[in-house]
């Protein structure tokens, strides 16, 4: 039983090997961070260029085809509403006749 316990314990060699593996993984993570930042910046630049290019294409399409003249429309206005006749001060409000 004691031999199985001793077999489960890590040796100094095991610890050194793990420290080397941890250092390798850290370097890979740092490289992945750099690549992620590069890809993010690249995609941002590509999307911006795509949007600007689409804007110029739409502006060029709109400039190439002149708009047809608008039809002449006669303006129609309603007559002004009737205003009640002003009353003299002190006489009260006039009552309309029926």
C-alpha positions in Angstrom: 0.0 0.0 0.0 2.8 2.4 0.8 4.5 1.6 -2.5 1.3 2.7 -4.4 1.3 6.0 -2.4 4.9 6.6 -3.3 4.2 5.8 -7.0 1.5 8.6 -7.0 4.0 11.3 -5.8 5.6 13.5 -8.3 9.4 13.6 -8.7 11.5 16.7 -9.3 11.8 15.5 -12.9 8.0 15.5 -13.3 7.8 19.0 -11.8 10.4 20.4 -14.2 8.7 18.8 -17.2 5.4 20.4 -16.2 7.0 23.8 -15.8 8.5 23.5 -19.3 5.1 22.5 -20.7 3.4 25.4 -18.9 6.0 27.8 -20.4 5.4 26.4 -23.9 1.6 26.9 -23.4 2.1 30.5 -22.2 4.1 31.3 -25.3 1.4 29.7 -27.5 -1.2 31.8 -25.8 0.7 35.0 -26.3 1.2 34.2 -30.0 -2.6 33.4 -30.3 -3.4 36.8 -28.6 -1.2 38.6 -31.2 -2.8 36.8 -34.1 -6.3 37.5 -32.7 -5.5 41.2 -32.5 -4.1 41.2 -36.0 -7.1 39.5 -37.4 -9.5 41.8 -35.6 -7.7 44.9 -36.9 -7.6 43.4 -40.4 -11.3 42.6 -40.4 -12.1 46.1 -39.1 -10.1 47.7 -41.9 -11.7 45.3 -44.5 -15.2 46.1 -43.3 -14.5 49.9 -43.4 -13.1 49.6 -46.9 -16.2 47.6 -48.0 -18.6 50.2 -46.6 -16.7 53.1 -48.1 -16.6 51.3 -51.4 -20.3 50.6 -51.3 -21.0 54.3 -50.6 -19.0 55.4 -53.6 -20.7 52.8 -55.8 -24.1 54.0 -54.7 -23.1 57.7 -55.3 -21.8 56.8 -58.7 -24.9 55.0 -59.7 -27.1 57.9 -58.5 -25.0 60.4 -60.5 -25.1 58.5 -63.8 -28.9 58.4 -64.2 -30.5 61.8 -64.1 -33.9 62.0 -62.4 -37.0 62.6 -64.6 -38.6 66.0 -64.2 -41.3 66.1 -61.6 -44.9 66.5 -62.9 -46.4 70.0 -62.4 -49.0 69.9 -59.7 -51.5 72.7 -59.1 -51.6 73.9 -55.6 -55.0 73.8 -54.0 -55.6 75.7 -50.8 -58.7 75.7 -48.6 -60.3 79.1 -47.9 -59.4 80.7 -44.6 -61.9 79.8 -41.8 -64.5 82.5 -41.0 -63.5 84.7 -38.1 -66.2 85.8 -35.6 -66.9 89.6 -35.7 -65.3 91.4 -32.8 -67.7 92.7 -30.2 -67.5 96.0 -28.3 -66.1 95.8 -24.8 -68.6 95.7 -22.1 -71.5 94.3 -24.2 -70.9 90.7 -23.5 -70.4 87.9 -26.0 -72.8 88.1 -29.0 -75.2 85.2 -29.4 -75.8 84.0 -33.0 -79.4 84.2 -34.2 -81.2 81.1 -35.1 
